[in-house]
Amino acid sequence: MNADESILNLEKVDFKNKHLLPEDSGIYYVLDENNIVWYIGKAKNLKKRWNGKAHHRLYQLSSQSRKKFSIHYKKLSEINLDEEEKKLIAKYTPHLNSSPVKKKKVLPAENLLRETILKLPDFLVVLGIEPPRQINKNAITTEWWSKKKLAGLQIIHLVLDSEKLIEFTEQNIEIYGGILRYAFDTRKAYTNLWEAPHKEYVRRYGVVQSRILVNGYVVEVSMLDKVSQILTKTRMGTLVGEQIKIVEADILDQIKADLKIPIPKDFVNKIKPYLQDPINLVFNDDIDKETLGKQIYKIKEEYKQGLRGVGSRIAKRISKGESNAS
């Protein structure tokens, strides 16, 4: 229902400036740019009610990206809040007041790491595990390699066989970038995401260096050419419970000097053999392994058929945020 003058003449703040609400008790109305009443509520402290992500309707309102909301409010004694709220909801019948609360589903980071391994089963190899880095927690600024959140955490190093991936994509840089984005760039909600030091480069061309925090460990992925020639001895093992190739311990020290990966040499030299899977699964959710394993072949064919890439309908949808790359 549209708001009438009794609402429109009230004090208001833009939705994006909800932190400017007063610390008074009162009734509030959420309106869109067409003055349609979306929600009516009460609060003992208007500012605190909308602080951060506290409000139970925040996700539903924030997901309406094309709408411009404002919060109109009327200061009112706490004694009268319940009665006034009920009366106003009955009068204006806002949509959200009668609809179920929807919350964004957040998946554990262990799922994302498992999915990435399953998406690139032939291209990822565990190099080893590095003891916690010396990090100054009091530093005002820290570089990529010494982020404060890494303090005290062991770092599992993976290498991605870029030469083999280029061969798989038949030297097509667009397919190559598309597969890397599929593996490392996601629009789903996880507790932690893959992050990189140069986000714009990753978005356009694919990952060069990436990192994720999972269940008390750091996992870093680096590009490496000629993996099969350098990592001459590997065995099968697991990482977060998923099958993956692992560099044999007896050649790790031999190859460290020849590794041309974007990691400071001091850190590379401290990498120890990866003997067993250290990451305990906390959630162990069911994952569609078969579909994930086949998807890079489907992506490759869709690029070759013009269904993906520059000018395709999928590209246009992704650019508008309407499609998940996976």
C-alpha positions as CSV (number, residue, x, y, z in Angstrom):
1,M,0.0,0.0,0.0
2,N,1.2,3.5,-0.7
3,A,2.2,5.8,2.1
4,D,-0.1,8.8,2.9
5,E,0.8,12.2,4.1
6,S,0.9,11.1,7.7
7,I,4.0,9.0,6.8
8,L,5.5,11.1,4.1
9,N,5.7,14.2,6.4
10,L,7.7,12.3,9.0
11,E,11.5,12.6,9.5
12,K,13.4,10.2,7.4
13,V,16.9,8.9,6.4
14,D,18.0,7.1,3.2
15,F,18.4,3.3,3.7
16,K,22.1,3.5,3.1
17,N,22.3,6.1,5.9
18,K,20.4,4.1,8.5
19,H,23.2,4.8,10.9
20,L,21.9,8.3,11.2
21,L,18.7,7.2,12.9
22,P,18.2,8.7,16.3
23,E,18.7,6.7,19.5
24,D,15.0,7.1,20.5
25,S,12.1,4.7,20.7
26,G,9.6,4.9,18.0
27,I,7.8,3.4,14.9
28,Y,9.6,3.2,11.6
29,Y,8.3,2.7,8.0
30,V,10.4,1.4,5.1
31,L,9.4,3.0,1.8
32,D,10.7,2.6,-1.7
33,E,11.1,5.3,-4.3
34,N,7.4,5.0,-5.3
35,N,6.4,5.6,-1.6
36,I,5.1,2.0,-1.3
37,V,5.3,0.8,2.3
38,W,7.4,-2.4,2.5
39,Y,7.7,-2.8,6.2
40,I,6.5,-1.3,9.5
41,G,8.2,-2.0,12.8
42,K,8.9,-0.7,16.3
43,A,12.1,-0.1,18.2
44,K,13.1,0.8,21.7
45,N,16.2,2.3,20.1
46,L,15.8,3.1,16.4
47,K,19.5,3.4,15.6
48,K,20.4,0.2,17.4
49,R,17.6,-1.7,15.7
50,W,19.1,-1.0,12.3
51,N,22.8,-1.1,13.4
52,G,25.0,-3.3,11.3
53,K,23.2,-6.5,10.2
54,A,21.0,-6.7,13.3
55,H,17.6,-6.3,11.5
56,H,16.0,-9.5,10.4
57,R,14.7,-8.0,7.2
58,L,18.0,-6.5,6.1
59,Y,18.8,-9.3,3.7
60,Q,15.5,-9.1,1.9
61,L,15.7,-5.3,1.6
62,S,19.3,-5.2,0.5
63,S,18.7,-7.8,-2.2
64,Q,16.3,-5.4,-3.9
65,S,19.2,-3.8,-5.8
66,R,17.0,-1.7,-8.1
67,K,15.0,-0.2,-5.3
68,K,15.8,2.9,-3.4
69,F,14.6,2.6,0.2
70,S,14.1,5.2,2.9
71,I,13.3,4.8,6.6
72,H,10.6,7.2,7.9
73,Y,10.2,7.3,11.7
74,K,8.1,8.7,14.4
75,K,9.4,9.0,17.9
76,L,7.1,7.4,20.4
77,S,7.1,6.3,24.0
78,E,8.0,2.6,24.6
79,I,4.6,2.2,26.4
80,N,2.7,2.8,23.2
81,L,4.9,0.9,20.7
82,D,3.1,-2.4,20.6
83,E,-0.4,-1.0,20.2
84,E,0.7,1.5,17.6
85,E,2.6,-1.0,15.5
86,K,-0.3,-3.4,15.3
87,K,-2.7,-0.7,14.3
88,L,-0.4,0.6,11.5
89,I,0.4,-2.9,10.1
90,A,-3.4,-3.6,9.9
91,K,-3.9,-0.2,8.1
92,Y,-1.1,-0.4,5.5
93,T,-0.6,-4.2,5.3
94,P,3.0,-4.0,4.2
95,H,4.2,-7.0,2.2
96,L,7.2,-7.9,4.3
97,N,5.2,-7.9,7.6
98,S,3.2,-10.8,6.3
99,S,6.0,-12.8,4.5
100,P,8.4,-15.3,5.9
101,V,11.9,-14.0,6.9
102,K,14.5,-15.0,4.3
103,K,18.1,-15.2,5.3
104,K,21.1,-15.6,3.0
105,K,22.4,-19.1,3.2
106,V,26.1,-19.0,4.2
107,L,28.2,-22.1,3.3
108,P,31.3,-23.2,5.2
109,A,34.7,-22.3,3.6
110,E,35.6,-26.0,3.7
111,N,32.9,-26.5,1.0
112,L,34.5,-23.9,-1.3
113,L,38.0,-25.5,-0.9
114,R,36.6,-29.0,-1.6
115,E,34.7,-27.7,-4.6
116,T,37.8,-26.0,-6.1
117,I,39.8,-29.2,-5.8
118,L,37.0,-31.1,-7.5
119,K,36.7,-28.5,-10.3
120,L,40.4,-28.8,-11.1
121,P,41.3,-32.5,-10.3
122,D,44.0,-32.8,-13.0
123,F,45.7,-29.4,-12.4
124,L,46.3,-29.0,-8.7
125,V,49.2,-30.4,-6.7
126,V,50.0,-30.1,-3.0
127,L,53.6,-28.8,-2.7
128,G,53.9,-28.8,1.1
129,I,53.1,-27.1,4.3
130,E,54.7,-24.0,5.8
131,P,54.9,-23.3,9.6
132,P,53.3,-20.0,10.8
133,R,55.0,-16.9,9.5
134,Q,56.5,-14.2,11.7
135,I,53.9,-11.5,11.6
136,N,53.8,-8.2,13.5
137,K,50.3,-7.9,14.8
138,N,50.9,-4.3,15.8
139,A,51.9,-3.1,12.3
140,I,49.6,-0.4,10.9
141,T,49.8,-1.9,7.4
142,T,50.9,-5.3,6.2
143,E,51.6,-6.7,2.8
144,W,49.9,-9.6,1.2
145,W,52.3,-12.2,2.5
146,S,52.1,-10.9,6.1
147,K,48.5,-10.2,6.7
148,K,47.6,-10.1,10.4
149,K,44.9,-12.8,10.0
150,L,47.6,-15.3,9.0
151,A,49.3,-15.0,12.4
152,G,49.8,-18.4,14.0
153,L,48.4,-20.4,11.1
154,Q,50.1,-23.1,9.1
155,I,50.0,-22.5,5.3
156,I,49.3,-25.4,2.9
157,H,50.8,-24.6,-0.5
158,L,49.2,-25.8,-3.7
159,V,50.5,-25.2,-7.3
160,L,48.3,-25.0,-10.3
161,D,49.8,-26.5,-13.5
162,S,49.2,-23.5,-15.8
163,E,51.0,-25.2,-18.8
164,K,48.7,-28.2,-18.6
165,L,45.6,-26.0,-18.3
166,I,46.7,-24.0,-21.3
167,E,47.1,-27.2,-23.2
168,F,43.6,-28.3,-22.1
169,T,42.1,-25.1,-23.3
170,E,43.8,-25.4,-26.7
171,Q,45.8,-22.2,-26.2
172,N,42.5,-20.2,-26.0
173,I,43.1,-17.5,-23.4
174,E,39.4,-16.8,-23.1
175,I,38.6,-20.4,-22.2
176,Y,41.6,-20.5,-19.8
177,G,40.4,-17.4,-17.9
178,G,36.8,-18.7,-17.9
179,I,37.8,-22.0,-16.2
180,L,40.0,-20.2,-13.6
181,R,37.1,-17.8,-12.8
182,Y,34.8,-20.8,-12.5
183,A,37.2,-22.4,-10.0
184,F,38.3,-19.4,-7.9
185,D,35.7,-16.6,-8.4
186,T,32.2,-17.3,-6.8
187,R,29.0,-15.4,-6.2
188,K,27.8,-17.8,-3.6
189,A,28.0,-16.9,0.1
190,Y,30.7,-18.7,2.1
191,T,32.3,-17.9,5.4
192,N,35.6,-17.2,3.6
193,L,36.2,-16.7,-0.1
194,W,39.3,-17.1,-2.3
195,E,41.1,-13.8,-2.3
196,A,44.0,-12.5,-4.3
197,P,46.5,-9.5,-4.1
198,H,45.3,-8.1,-7.5
199,K,41.5,-8.6,-7.6
200,E,40.9,-6.8,-10.9
201,Y,43.5,-9.0,-12.7
202,V,41.8,-12.1,-11.3
203,R,38.4,-11.0,-12.4
204,R,39.5,-10.3,-16.0
205,Y,42.2,-12.9,-16.7
206,G,42.2,-15.5,-14.0
207,V,44.0,-16.3,-10.8
208,V,47.8,-15.8,-10.4
209,Q,47.9,-16.1,-6.6
210,S,45.0,-16.9,-4.3
211,R,44.4,-17.7,-0.7
212,I,41.6,-19.0,1.5
213,L,41.3,-19.6,5.3
214,V,39.7,-22.9,6.2
215,N,39.2,-24.5,9.6
216,G,42.3,-22.9,11.2
217,Y,44.6,-23.4,8.2
218,V,45.6,-21.1,5.3
219,V,45.6,-22.6,1.7
220,E,47.6,-20.7,-0.9
221,V,47.6,-21.5,-4.6
222,S,50.3,-20.4,-7.0
223,M,50.7,-20.8,-10.7
224,L,53.6,-22.9,-11.9
225,D,54.7,-23.9,-15.4
226,K,56.1,-27.3,-16.3
227,V,54.8,-28.9,-13.1
228,S,55.3,-32.5,-14.5
229,Q,58.9,-31.7,-15.2
230,I,59.7,-30.1,-11.8
231,L,57.5,-32.1,-9.5
232,T,58.7,-35.5,-10.8
233,K,57.5,-37.6,-7.9
234,T,53.9,-37.3,-6.6
235,R,51.5,-39.5,-4.8
236,M,47.8,-39.4,-4.3
237,G,46.5,-38.2,-0.9
238,T,43.7,-36.0,0.4
239,L,43.1,-32.3,1.3
240,V,39.9,-31.5,3.2
241,G,39.0,-35.2,2.5
242,E,39.3,-34.8,-1.3
243,Q,41.7,-36.7,-3.5
244,I,44.6,-34.6,-4.8
245,K,48.2,-35.1,-6.0
246,I,51.0,-34.5,-3.4
247,V,54.7,-33.9,-3.9
248,E,56.8,-36.7,-2.5
249,A,58.8,-35.6,0.5
250,D,62.2,-36.8,-0.8
251,I,62.2,-34.4,-3.7
252,L,60.8,-31.3,-2.0
253,D,64.2,-29.9,-0.8
254,Q,65.7,-30.6,-4.3
255,I,63.1,-28.5,-6.2
256,K,62.7,-25.5,-3.9
257,A,65.5,-23.6,-5.6
258,D,64.0,-24.1,-9.0
259,L,60.4,-23.1,-8.1
260,K,59.5,-19.9,-10.0
261,I,56.3,-19.1,-8.1
262,P,55.3,-15.7,-6.7
263,I,56.1,-16.4,-3.1
264,P,59.0,-14.8,-1.2
265,K,62.0,-17.2,-1.1
266,D,62.2,-17.1,2.7
267,F,58.7,-18.6,2.8
268,V,59.4,-21.2,0.1
269,N,62.5,-22.4,1.9
270,K,60.5,-23.1,5.1
271,I,57.9,-25.3,3.3
272,K,57.9,-28.8,4.8
273,P,56.7,-32.1,3.3
274,Y,52.9,-32.6,3.3
275,L,52.5,-36.0,5.1
276,Q,48.8,-36.2,5.9
277,D,45.6,-34.2,5.6
278,P,45.6,-31.8,8.5
279,I,42.2,-30.1,7.9
280,N,39.4,-31.7,9.9
281,L,36.0,-31.5,8.2
282,V,33.6,-29.7,10.5
283,F,30.5,-29.9,8.4
284,N,31.2,-32.6,5.7
285,D,28.3,-31.5,3.6
286,D,27.2,-33.5,0.5
287,I,28.8,-32.1,-2.6
288,D,27.9,-33.0,-6.2
289,K,31.3,-34.3,-7.1
290,E,30.3,-35.7,-10.5
291,T,28.9,-32.5,-11.8
292,L,31.8,-30.4,-10.5
293,G,34.3,-32.7,-12.2
294,K,32.6,-32.4,-15.6
295,Q,31.9,-28.7,-15.6
296,I,35.3,-27.6,-17.1
297,Y,34.6,-29.7,-20.1
298,K,31.2,-28.1,-20.5
299,I,32.6,-24.6,-20.1
300,K,35.3,-25.4,-22.7
301,E,32.6,-26.5,-25.3
302,E,30.3,-23.5,-24.5
303,Y,33.2,-21.1,-25.3
304,K,34.0,-23.0,-28.5
305,Q,30.3,-22.8,-29.5
306,G,30.0,-19.1,-28.7
307,L,27.7,-19.7,-25.8
308,R,30.2,-18.1,-23.4
309,G,32.7,-15.3,-23.8
310,V,32.6,-11.8,-25.3
311,G,29.2,-11.0,-26.8
312,S,27.4,-14.2,-25.5
313,R,24.2,-14.1,-23.6
314,I,25.9,-15.7,-20.6
315,A,28.5,-13.0,-20.5
316,K,25.9,-10.3,-20.5
317,R,24.0,-12.0,-17.7
318,I,27.1,-12.5,-15.6
319,S,28.0,-8.8,-16.1
320,K,24.7,-7.9,-14.6
321,G,25.1,-10.3,-11.7
322,E,22.2,-12.4,-12.8
323,S,24.1,-15.7,-13.3
324,N,26.5,-17.8,-11.2
325,A,29.6,-18.7,-13.1
326,S,29.5,-22.2,-11.7
